[in-house]
Each structure stands twice: as C-alpha cells, then as structure tokens.
C-alpha cells in the first residue's frame, strides 16, 4: 500500500511519470458523511484487486476521520453491500 498517495478526500496511485494508474475520491458532501463517488483503475491493472483495495483503504480512512461512508460509485456501492 506504500505506492498510494493519501489525500484528505482521495487516494491515488501514479506511475513514475505522474500518470494516474488508480484513484478513488470520497468528498464530504454532508458534514461527517463521505461519499465514494469515483473509482478508477487503469486497464493494465484491472483484475488484480486494486479497486477493492482502494475502497477498503477509503473506508478505513473515512472511519479513522470519524466519518460515515456513503457511495454513489457503482463499484463502491456493490463492494460495500458485499463487505459490510
């Protein structure tokens, strides 16, 4: 997980040239409620579990911040239903 850049409302993974390879965003639309609204994984990395890893990291980070998780991203919504 050290390849990831953690920001307040997103987590990203970039290549050596700065190109985004994977990303998840979770803005705080309502105080204390963070909405996972976008998950992206580059075609070359798909099928390796990276999207699931991103969602888990986002959920963990949101909970560490004392927030609640919501999702409008279809992948994240499905993941949350299976893993909560």
C-alpha positions, 0 to 999 in steps of 0.5 A: 500500500506504500505506492498510494498517495493519501489525500484528505478526500482521495487516494491515488496511485501514479506511475513514475511519470505522474500518470494516474494508474488508480484513484478513488475520491470520497468528498464530504458532501454532508458534514461527517458523511463521505461519499465514494463517488469515483473509482478508477483503475487503469486497464493494465491493472484491472483484475488484480484487486486494486479497486477493492483495495482502494475502497477498503483503504477509503473506508478505513480512512473515512472511519479513522476521520470519524466519518460515515461512508456513503457511495454513489460509485457503482463499484463502491456501492456493490463492494460495500453491500458485499463487505459490510 
